[in-house]
Amino acid sequence: MPLRIHCIQHAAHYNGGMIEDWALAHGHTYTSTHLWVTDTLLPQTNQFDWLICTGGPLAVDSALATAWVVEERNLIKEAVKIDKVVIGLGQGAQIVASALGARVHSNPAGPEIGWFPVKFTEEVRGPRVFPFLPEEVMAMHGHYQTFDLPVGAKLLGSTAATWCQGFLYEQQVLAMQFHLEWTEADVQQIIDQTVGTLDTSPKHVQSVSTMLKGKEVYVPEARQILFKMLDRMAEFGDLLA
């Protein structure tokens, strides 16, 4: 049965990436809300089956983000309550974690920007969750903040810089601080938007050249893993319906 997948975008250069490719390939509808457009309204829960919350350049607790973060968080809470599938990516994962009662805060190890391996937990690699996951995947990162693990959630994985890289909650909410969804063009666009202000001196921030080389090597595997995770979330969603 076709799904209505709705994406909340926080900035023009932070989109759903390959999630849209997956949705259209499976015959689902894919719509989006652009929060940087004046007077934009968030969707009602009866307008979607899946809610995708993308990344963004602002800290969740920044003054510029406060108004729409509160509204988006309330929408996520409502969606979870009525068994919708919710997927958070990057900043979107932070907002989802916050909606589930977890604390969002500065990452103790500092910013994590570039290609770094995410090591998945044995629990989520188990037969009842994502049995196809490898021990680790090289993923693109771009965050200064992180979040605590919500109560009742399964830890998805960790990196050297960030313990909580994501989680699965009640088989309906998937949050990933890292980015499997970015295409090569998305990575290029993110770099183009930040290259002038990027400080590469912190330990877990790569050079622009390293990030550019990485997109050619790591995006294909990220796509394969992401699509399998989305297939699995669709199976979980069928059980909720």
Backbone bond lengths (Angstrom), bond angles and torsions (degrees), N, CA, C in turn:
res aa  C-N    CA-C-N  psi(-1)  N-CA   C-N-CA  omega(-1)  CA-C   N-CA-C  phi
1 M - - - 1.467 - - 1.536 109.54 -
2 P 1.330 117.90 129.36 1.465 120.30 -179.17 1.527 112.15 -60.78
3 L 1.315 115.31 140.43 1.457 122.03 178.48 1.524 110.34 -101.17
4 R 1.327 115.39 151.07 1.466 121.37 171.93 1.529 106.65 -99.76
5 I 1.309 115.45 106.13 1.460 120.88 -177.00 1.521 108.71 -104.66
6 H 1.329 115.56 124.34 1.468 119.73 -178.18 1.524 109.57 -119.25
7 C 1.314 114.89 132.63 1.461 122.29 -176.77 1.529 110.59 -111.17
8 I 1.319 116.50 127.49 1.463 121.60 172.95 1.523 107.95 -96.98
9 Q 1.338 116.31 114.38 1.459 122.28 179.48 1.522 110.02 -100.76
10 H 1.327 115.99 132.68 1.462 121.25 -179.34 1.522 112.79 -94.26
11 A 1.320 116.93 -17.21 1.467 121.94 177.41 1.523 107.79 -157.50
12 A 1.321 116.04 155.75 1.470 120.25 -174.33 1.521 112.50 -60.56
13 H 1.334 117.48 -34.23 1.465 120.30 -176.76 1.526 112.95 -92.76
14 Y 1.330 117.36 10.91 1.470 121.89 173.31 1.522 107.85 -121.53
15 N 1.330 116.67 92.90 1.461 120.09 -177.75 1.525 110.70 -113.94
16 G 1.321 115.94 -173.80 1.460 119.90 179.98 1.511 113.93 -77.99
17 G 1.327 116.91 -5.58 1.452 121.44 175.41 1.511 113.50 52.90
18 M 1.321 115.66 -125.47 1.459 121.39 -174.79 1.526 113.25 -73.45
19 I 1.322 117.99 -9.04 1.465 119.46 174.42 1.529 109.65 -65.07
20 E 1.320 116.18 -37.92 1.467 119.14 176.09 1.529 110.52 -63.39
21 D 1.328 117.33 -40.41 1.470 120.71 177.34 1.525 110.51 -58.89
22 W 1.329 115.79 -45.85 1.472 120.73 179.94 1.522 110.37 -62.44
23 A 1.327 116.48 -45.23 1.466 120.90 -177.46 1.525 111.32 -60.08
24 L 1.313 116.78 -49.23 1.464 120.50 -177.04 1.530 111.45 -68.46
25 A 1.327 116.94 -34.65 1.465 120.54 178.59 1.523 111.87 -65.17
26 H 1.333 116.53 -25.34 1.466 121.62 -179.95 1.528 112.56 -98.35
27 G 1.321 116.87 7.36 1.455 120.03 177.35 1.513 115.02 78.66
28 H 1.330 117.07 16.89 1.461 120.99 178.73 1.529 110.16 -87.56
29 T 1.314 117.19 160.22 1.463 120.68 173.01 1.523 108.66 -89.84
30 Y 1.328 116.26 147.84 1.457 121.46 -177.22 1.522 108.38 -135.89
31 T 1.315 116.32 114.47 1.462 122.00 179.42 1.526 108.89 -124.03
32 S 1.319 116.70 167.61 1.464 118.58 -177.79 1.520 112.01 -148.29
33 T 1.324 114.17 153.85 1.458 123.59 173.42 1.522 107.73 -113.42
34 H 1.338 117.43 131.47 1.463 122.46 -177.89 1.527 108.81 -106.12
35 L 1.314 116.80 101.99 1.460 120.63 -172.29 1.523 113.98 -72.17
36 W 1.330 118.06 -14.34 1.466 119.24 178.22 1.533 111.92 -81.25
37 V 1.320 117.19 -7.76 1.464 121.47 177.80 1.527 109.09 -85.46
38 T 1.304 117.00 130.89 1.463 122.21 -177.05 1.525 111.98 -57.06
39 D 1.330 115.40 137.80 1.472 123.69 175.66 1.531 113.75 64.18
40 T 1.317 116.60 22.74 1.467 119.82 176.42 1.523 110.29 -71.58
41 L 1.322 116.23 137.47 1.461 121.66 179.40 1.523 110.18 -106.22
42 L 1.315 116.42 141.98 1.455 120.59 174.96 1.525 109.71 -73.62
43 P 1.322 117.87 154.86 1.467 119.97 -179.37 1.526 111.49 -72.09
44 Q 1.312 115.77 163.62 1.460 121.97 171.26 1.530 107.95 -88.26
45 T 1.315 117.32 155.07 1.464 120.00 -176.61 1.525 112.95 -65.30
46 N 1.331 117.71 -20.65 1.471 119.26 178.38 1.528 112.40 -81.38
47 Q 1.337 116.35 2.18 1.465 120.81 -179.37 1.527 113.42 -100.20
48 F 1.322 117.74 -2.17 1.466 119.79 -179.34 1.526 110.98 -148.86
49 D 1.351 113.70 159.26 1.466 121.82 172.26 1.527 110.65 -102.98
50 W 1.324 115.02 -37.36 1.465 121.97 176.14 1.525 108.70 -120.09
51 L 1.333 115.48 142.09 1.460 121.41 175.18 1.526 108.24 -118.51
52 I 1.324 116.33 123.40 1.462 122.42 178.19 1.525 108.25 -108.85
53 C 1.327 117.24 125.15 1.468 121.91 178.58 1.528 107.51 -113.07
54 T 1.320 116.86 113.58 1.462 121.10 -171.84 1.523 112.47 -86.10
55 G 1.332 114.15 -179.11 1.449 120.63 177.18 1.518 111.66 -75.60
56 G 1.329 115.47 -177.54 1.455 120.12 -179.45 1.513 110.83 -175.22
57 P 1.337 117.79 163.64 1.457 121.86 -174.11 1.525 115.35 -85.47
58 L 1.335 118.18 -11.74 1.462 120.99 -174.59 1.523 111.85 -97.57
59 A 1.330 116.02 146.80 1.462 120.11 171.95 1.523 108.52 -67.19
60 V 1.318 116.51 142.95 1.463 121.18 -177.17 1.526 111.66 -58.20
61 D 1.341 116.97 -32.76 1.461 120.14 -177.61 1.529 113.34 -97.03
62 S 1.329 118.20 12.19 1.461 120.26 179.43 1.525 110.65 -73.64
63 A 1.318 116.16 153.35 1.464 120.76 -178.14 1.523 111.75 -60.65
64 L 1.318 117.19 -36.24 1.464 120.87 -178.40 1.526 112.21 -68.70
65 A 1.326 116.46 -26.31 1.465 120.16 -175.93 1.520 113.22 -95.79
66 T 1.322 117.99 -14.99 1.459 121.84 -169.44 1.519 114.15 -52.30
67 A 1.324 117.99 -49.34 1.471 120.99 -173.21 1.518 111.95 -60.56
68 W 1.336 117.51 -52.09 1.461 118.43 -176.41 1.516 112.75 -77.32
69 V 1.340 117.86 -23.81 1.470 119.38 176.42 1.520 110.27 -64.05
70 V 1.320 116.73 -42.53 1.470 120.71 179.06 1.522 110.34 -61.56
71 E 1.327 117.20 -45.55 1.466 120.82 -179.68 1.528 111.14 -66.00
72 E 1.316 116.23 -42.66 1.466 119.82 -179.47 1.527 110.76 -66.02
73 R 1.305 115.96 -40.64 1.469 120.07 178.50 1.526 110.97 -61.46
74 N 1.308 116.86 -41.72 1.468 120.73 178.34 1.529 111.16 -64.55
75 L 1.337 116.60 -38.97 1.462 120.52 177.52 1.530 110.48 -63.52
76 I 1.326 116.57 -42.36 1.463 120.84 178.67 1.525 110.58 -61.87
77 K 1.317 116.92 -44.94 1.468 120.51 178.76 1.523 111.05 -58.09
78 E 1.319 115.63 -44.28 1.465 120.52 -179.62 1.526 110.47 -65.43
79 A 1.338 116.68 -41.85 1.465 120.86 -179.45 1.526 111.18 -63.83
80 V 1.316 116.80 -42.56 1.464 120.83 179.37 1.521 110.74 -64.22
81 K 1.312 115.71 -39.75 1.466 120.86 -177.91 1.525 111.90 -60.88
82 I 1.338 116.63 -32.45 1.469 119.40 -177.57 1.538 111.39 -106.65
83 D 1.331 115.86 25.15 1.469 123.26 170.49 1.524 115.21 65.73
84 K 1.325 117.35 33.89 1.460 120.31 170.36 1.530 108.78 -80.33
85 V 1.317 116.70 154.07 1.461 120.86 172.59 1.525 108.53 -82.86
86 V 1.328 116.70 130.79 1.465 122.28 -179.84 1.527 108.37 -125.99
87 I 1.322 116.52 130.90 1.462 121.72 178.54 1.523 108.58 -126.43
88 G 1.322 116.21 125.15 1.457 121.71 179.12 1.516 110.94 -112.93
89 L 1.321 117.17 137.57 1.457 123.52 -176.33 1.520 109.56 -127.78
90 G 1.326 117.88 125.35 1.453 120.14 178.38 1.518 111.61 60.77
91 Q 1.328 116.29 -122.21 1.462 120.48 176.37 1.522 110.92 -57.29
92 G 1.322 116.82 -36.21 1.458 120.65 177.44 1.513 111.76 -60.69
93 A 1.342 117.39 -36.20 1.462 121.32 176.91 1.523 110.44 -65.11
94 Q 1.328 116.67 -36.69 1.461 120.47 177.69 1.525 111.06 -64.74
95 I 1.322 116.69 -41.36 1.465 120.52 179.43 1.524 110.42 -67.53
96 V 1.328 117.10 -39.48 1.465 120.96 177.38 1.528 109.91 -63.12
97 A 1.323 117.04 -44.72 1.462 120.75 178.28 1.525 110.70 -59.50
98 S 1.324 115.84 -43.11 1.462 120.92 178.28 1.521 111.40 -62.18
99 A 1.335 116.93 -39.96 1.467 121.23 178.88 1.521 111.64 -63.37
100 L 1.334 116.31 -26.94 1.466 121.19 179.03 1.525 112.12 -93.14
101 G 1.330 116.26 9.79 1.457 120.62 173.43 1.512 116.27 94.42
102 A 1.331 118.35 4.87 1.459 121.22 -179.05 1.527 110.92 -86.60
103 R 1.318 115.48 156.07 1.461 121.58 -179.94 1.525 110.12 -85.93
104 V 1.335 116.83 135.19 1.462 123.33 173.03 1.524 107.16 -105.30
105 H 1.327 117.14 132.81 1.465 119.84 -173.80 1.520 110.08 -155.60
106 S 1.321 116.22 170.72 1.463 120.77 177.46 1.522 109.86 -62.01
107 N 1.317 115.96 141.46 1.459 119.90 179.96 1.528 109.41 -70.65
108 P 1.334 118.80 123.41 1.471 120.74 -177.71 1.526 114.03 -55.62
109 A 1.329 117.29 -32.22 1.467 121.00 -178.74 1.522 112.71 -86.47
110 G 1.335 116.62 2.32 1.451 119.89 -178.87 1.515 111.91 89.86
111 P 1.324 117.58 -173.08 1.468 120.59 -177.70 1.525 111.90 -64.83
112 E 1.324 114.62 150.82 1.467 121.60 176.88 1.527 106.64 -128.19
113 I 1.318 115.91 105.45 1.461 121.20 -174.48 1.524 109.04 -135.50
114 G 1.319 115.54 117.80 1.458 120.74 -178.92 1.514 111.46 132.15
115 W 1.322 115.75 -166.43 1.466 122.02 -178.70 1.519 110.11 -93.85
116 F 1.328 116.21 114.87 1.458 121.38 179.11 1.527 109.52 -137.62
117 P 1.345 117.80 147.34 1.463 120.24 -176.98 1.526 112.95 -74.75
118 V 1.325 114.95 131.33 1.461 121.94 172.49 1.522 107.28 -97.41
119 K 1.320 116.77 121.17 1.462 121.13 177.62 1.525 108.54 -94.47
120 F 1.325 116.76 117.39 1.460 121.31 -178.22 1.530 110.68 -77.87
121 T 1.323 116.25 149.55 1.459 120.66 178.80 1.528 110.62 -76.66
122 E 1.313 115.54 155.14 1.467 120.38 177.27 1.522 110.58 -62.49
123 E 1.328 116.81 -34.05 1.460 120.09 -178.27 1.524 111.72 -61.38
124 V 1.329 117.61 -47.16 1.471 118.57 -177.57 1.526 112.07 -77.42
125 R 1.324 117.34 -15.12 1.460 120.57 175.37 1.524 111.33 -86.84
126 G 1.322 116.23 1.58 1.454 121.10 -178.70 1.519 112.56 -73.48
127 P 1.333 117.22 168.26 1.475 122.30 -174.28 1.523 114.81 -63.32
128 R 1.324 118.09 -22.78 1.461 120.24 -177.85 1.526 113.30 -92.40
129 V 1.316 116.60 -3.23 1.467 118.56 -176.66 1.538 109.09 -120.64
130 F 1.333 118.17 -97.89 1.467 122.23 -179.65 1.531 109.47 -122.41
131 P 1.336 118.39 74.33 1.468 121.35 -173.23 1.529 114.65 -65.56
132 F 1.310 117.39 -13.73 1.469 122.61 -178.46 1.521 112.78 -86.68
133 L 1.327 117.72 -7.97 1.461 119.86 -176.23 1.523 111.30 -67.02
134 P 1.327 117.36 138.98 1.467 120.36 172.51 1.528 109.02 -74.90
135 E 1.311 116.78 175.85 1.463 119.09 177.62 1.527 110.67 -62.39
136 E 1.318 116.63 -35.88 1.456 120.10 178.78 1.521 110.20 -154.07
137 V 1.331 114.69 161.82 1.458 121.21 177.36 1.525 108.21 -138.60
138 M 1.311 116.16 142.35 1.455 120.50 175.44 1.527 107.55 -82.17
139 A 1.325 116.41 119.00 1.464 121.13 -175.48 1.521 110.32 -128.05
140 M 1.318 115.31 156.91 1.462 121.56 177.23 1.525 109.03 -85.36
141 H 1.332 115.01 138.71 1.462 121.83 -179.74 1.524 109.08 -126.09
142 G 1.326 115.55 155.06 1.456 120.14 177.06 1.512 110.83 -163.69
143 H 1.342 117.27 65.07 1.470 118.57 -174.48 1.528 111.84 -142.33
144 Y 1.326 113.87 150.72 1.459 122.93 175.19 1.527 110.53 -108.51
145 Q 1.320 115.99 -22.91 1.458 121.45 -179.38 1.524 110.42 -109.76
146 T 1.315 115.27 166.75 1.450 121.85 175.19 1.526 108.03 -144.69
147 F 1.330 116.84 -174.12 1.464 120.13 -178.32 1.519 109.77 -143.61
148 D 1.321 115.09 156.82 1.458 120.86 174.37 1.525 109.18 -79.51
149 L 1.310 116.44 162.21 1.462 121.45 179.07 1.525 109.30 -76.67
150 P 1.340 118.00 122.48 1.467 119.47 178.34 1.529 111.42 -61.03
151 V 1.306 116.09 149.16 1.466 121.36 178.08 1.528 109.45 -59.57
152 G 1.322 116.43 130.07 1.457 121.06 178.22 1.515 115.05 88.14
153 A 1.329 117.61 -3.55 1.469 120.97 -178.24 1.527 111.20 -92.19
154 K 1.324 116.43 154.25 1.459 122.93 175.46 1.522 108.88 -95.01
155 L 1.320 116.99 128.05 1.460 121.03 177.64 1.521 109.57 -65.35
156 L 1.330 116.52 129.06 1.461 121.17 -178.58 1.523 111.71 -80.27
157 G 1.321 116.24 -45.97 1.453 119.11 -178.32 1.519 111.87 177.88
158 S 1.324 115.74 178.83 1.463 121.83 -176.48 1.526 110.28 -142.61
159 T 1.335 114.84 160.08 1.461 121.83 168.54 1.521 107.72 -122.66
160 A 1.320 116.54 175.45 1.460 120.06 178.35 1.522 111.31 -61.26
161 A 1.330 117.02 -30.28 1.464 121.26 -176.17 1.523 113.94 -94.23
162 T 1.328 117.32 -23.33 1.469 120.43 -171.58 1.523 110.13 -138.49
163 W 1.334 116.03 115.21 1.467 119.79 -177.88 1.518 111.49 -67.03
164 C 1.333 117.70 -49.60 1.466 120.75 -177.01 1.522 109.56 -97.20
165 Q 1.316 116.25 93.85 1.462 121.25 179.62 1.527 111.98 -91.64
166 G 1.309 116.97 0.36 1.457 119.54 178.20 1.509 111.17 156.22
167 F 1.326 115.22 177.32 1.462 119.36 -178.15 1.523 110.86 -160.87
168 L 1.325 114.28 163.67 1.461 122.37 170.93 1.513 106.83 -120.06
169 Y 1.331 115.66 129.51 1.462 120.74 -177.99 1.522 109.23 -122.01
170 E 1.328 116.19 120.78 1.467 122.45 175.12 1.531 113.50 52.80
171 Q 1.304 117.58 28.77 1.471 123.09 179.26 1.538 113.51 55.45
172 Q 1.331 117.14 19.89 1.462 119.52 177.58 1.516 113.37 -131.15
173 V 1.326 116.72 -14.54 1.462 120.94 -178.99 1.528 108.80 -121.68
174 L 1.315 116.05 120.76 1.462 122.25 178.19 1.519 108.50 -119.42
175 A 1.325 116.54 123.96 1.465 121.32 178.82 1.519 109.24 -122.83
176 M 1.323 116.16 131.69 1.465 121.55 178.50 1.523 109.23 -131.90
177 Q 1.344 115.98 115.89 1.459 120.18 176.71 1.530 110.62 -67.64
178 F 1.308 116.16 -28.38 1.466 122.81 179.33 1.531 109.99 -88.74
179 H 1.334 115.31 175.62 1.467 119.26 -172.35 1.530 111.84 -125.44
180 L 1.329 115.60 99.70 1.461 121.18 170.22 1.523 110.64 -86.99
181 E 1.322 116.45 -18.48 1.468 121.25 -171.54 1.526 113.68 -80.91
182 W 1.316 118.46 -15.73 1.457 120.47 -174.70 1.527 111.95 -73.14
183 T 1.326 115.74 130.32 1.461 121.91 172.14 1.531 108.74 -79.47
184 E 1.319 116.39 173.04 1.464 119.42 175.57 1.526 110.39 -59.36
185 A 1.329 116.57 -39.33 1.468 120.75 179.06 1.523 111.04 -66.05
186 D 1.339 117.19 -37.29 1.466 120.92 178.30 1.525 110.47 -63.70
187 V 1.330 116.15 -45.78 1.467 120.32 179.33 1.526 109.97 -60.28
188 Q 1.330 116.35 -43.63 1.461 120.74 178.65 1.525 110.65 -60.03
189 Q 1.320 116.35 -42.80 1.462 120.96 -178.23 1.526 111.64 -66.39
190 I 1.328 116.78 -41.97 1.464 120.69 177.90 1.524 110.14 -61.52
191 I 1.319 116.71 -44.70 1.463 120.77 179.31 1.525 110.58 -63.11
192 D 1.322 117.20 -43.44 1.464 121.17 179.13 1.528 111.39 -59.62
193 Q 1.330 116.39 -35.45 1.465 121.02 -177.79 1.529 112.32 -75.04
194 T 1.330 117.40 -23.82 1.466 120.19 -172.36 1.526 114.62 -115.85
195 V 1.323 117.84 -9.79 1.459 120.33 -171.28 1.526 112.50 -58.41
196 G 1.321 118.34 -32.81 1.460 120.65 -177.62 1.510 114.29 -71.97
197 T 1.328 117.14 -22.22 1.466 121.08 -176.74 1.525 112.75 -116.66
198 L 1.321 117.92 1.56 1.464 121.26 -174.71 1.527 111.78 -75.10
199 D 1.324 115.79 123.51 1.462 122.17 175.22 1.531 107.72 -95.28
200 T 1.316 116.72 111.79 1.464 120.10 -176.09 1.531 112.84 -94.67
201 S 1.330 117.37 11.57 1.464 119.44 -178.83 1.533 114.29 -77.56
202 P 1.364 120.23 -30.49 1.468 118.64 178.57 1.528 112.33 -60.39
203 K 1.323 115.69 154.87 1.463 122.76 -173.64 1.523 113.51 -57.40
204 H 1.333 116.77 -39.55 1.462 120.52 -173.39 1.533 112.24 -105.84
205 V 1.321 116.41 34.14 1.467 121.86 174.79 1.526 107.85 -122.77
206 Q 1.316 116.39 120.75 1.459 121.14 -177.67 1.526 111.82 -86.59
207 S 1.300 115.04 163.68 1.463 120.37 174.92 1.523 109.38 -72.31
208 V 1.319 115.93 158.40 1.462 120.82 179.26 1.526 110.48 -60.69
209 S 1.319 117.40 -40.86 1.469 120.23 -178.65 1.526 111.42 -63.48
210 T 1.327 117.40 -37.89 1.464 121.08 178.32 1.521 110.66 -65.89
211 M 1.325 116.22 -41.47 1.466 119.69 179.29 1.523 111.27 -65.95
212 L 1.322 116.52 -39.33 1.464 119.99 -179.93 1.530 111.52 -66.67
213 K 1.325 116.82 -39.95 1.463 119.99 177.25 1.531 110.56 -65.29
214 G 1.320 116.20 -37.82 1.456 121.12 -177.02 1.510 113.95 -63.63
215 K 1.325 116.46 -34.26 1.469 118.88 -176.58 1.519 112.00 -64.19
216 E 1.314 117.09 -29.33 1.464 120.32 179.48 1.527 111.86 -75.98
217 V 1.325 116.12 -25.01 1.465 121.15 -174.89 1.527 112.33 -94.01
218 Y 1.340 117.17 -40.74 1.456 120.64 -166.02 1.525 115.52 -100.39
219 V 1.316 118.78 -19.97 1.468 120.56 -176.55 1.533 113.10 -60.82
220 P 1.336 120.33 -42.04 1.471 119.15 -178.76 1.529 113.85 -58.21
221 E 1.338 118.05 -43.61 1.467 120.24 178.96 1.523 110.63 -67.79
222 A 1.338 116.58 -39.51 1.466 120.15 178.17 1.521 110.32 -58.68
223 R 1.313 116.43 -40.80 1.464 121.25 179.58 1.534 111.01 -61.88
224 Q 1.316 116.65 -46.05 1.460 120.57 -179.43 1.524 111.40 -60.67
225 I 1.317 116.33 -45.76 1.465 120.33 -178.79 1.518 110.68 -67.35
226 L 1.331 116.87 -43.89 1.462 120.55 179.15 1.522 111.16 -58.22
227 F 1.316 117.25 -47.46 1.466 120.45 -177.85 1.528 111.16 -61.68
228 K 1.324 117.33 -39.17 1.467 120.13 177.49 1.531 110.83 -66.32
229 M 1.321 117.06 -37.44 1.467 120.47 177.95 1.525 110.61 -66.34
230 L 1.320 116.76 -39.84 1.461 120.36 178.45 1.525 110.91 -67.69
231 D 1.324 116.89 -38.91 1.471 120.05 175.15 1.528 110.13 -58.66
232 R 1.314 115.43 -42.95 1.469 120.33 -179.61 1.523 111.05 -67.22
233 M 1.328 117.49 -40.25 1.463 120.13 177.60 1.525 110.49 -63.37
234 A 1.329 116.95 -33.93 1.468 120.55 176.62 1.525 110.16 -65.34
235 E 1.331 117.08 -38.38 1.464 120.69 176.23 1.524 110.22 -64.37
236 F 1.323 116.54 -44.44 1.465 119.93 177.13 1.527 110.50 -60.98
237 G 1.339 116.17 -41.28 1.459 120.67 -179.99 1.509 112.58 -61.92
238 D 1.336 116.76 -36.55 1.467 120.51 177.70 1.523 110.79 -62.41
239 L 1.331 116.58 -34.83 1.462 120.35 179.62 1.528 111.59 -70.76
240 L 1.342 115.85 -27.56 1.469 120.22 -179.86 1.520 111.94 -79.53
241 A 1.334 116.15 -27.07 1.472 120.91 -173.88 1.528 111.86 -66.86
